[in-house]
Amino acid sequence: MKKLDEIQKYLRDKKEIYEQILSAIELGVKDNSNKILLKEVRLMDTVVDAFANREDWPGCIEKARSFFESTEDYEACQRCKTILEKIQNNK
C-alpha cells in the first residue's frame, strides 16, 4: 500500500508542476518575457527553483500536454494547445 501512496503523491506533484509551468509560460507570453522562473517546485521530497528560456517553452508545453492526455485531463490539454498557439502568434 505504501508504494501506491508514493505513486499517487508523485502524480499529484507532477500535475502541480505542469500546472505551475503552464501558468508561468502564460504570464511570460503575456509579458513578452524571454524566460520564466519557477520558484520552489516540489517533487517528492525535493524543492528546487527552475528556469526555462522562451525557446524551451514549446517542449515544456508538449510534455505537459502528454502528461495531461495520459491522465485524461482534456481541459488541461486544450489549455496547452491554446498557449502554444499564443506563442506561435507572438513570434
Secondary structure, DSSP 4 states (H G I P E B T S, - for coil): -HHHHHHHHHHHHHHHHHHHHHHHHHHHHHHT-SEEEEEEEEETTEEEEEEEEGGGHHHHHHHHHHHHHHTT-HHHHHHHHHHHHHHHHT-
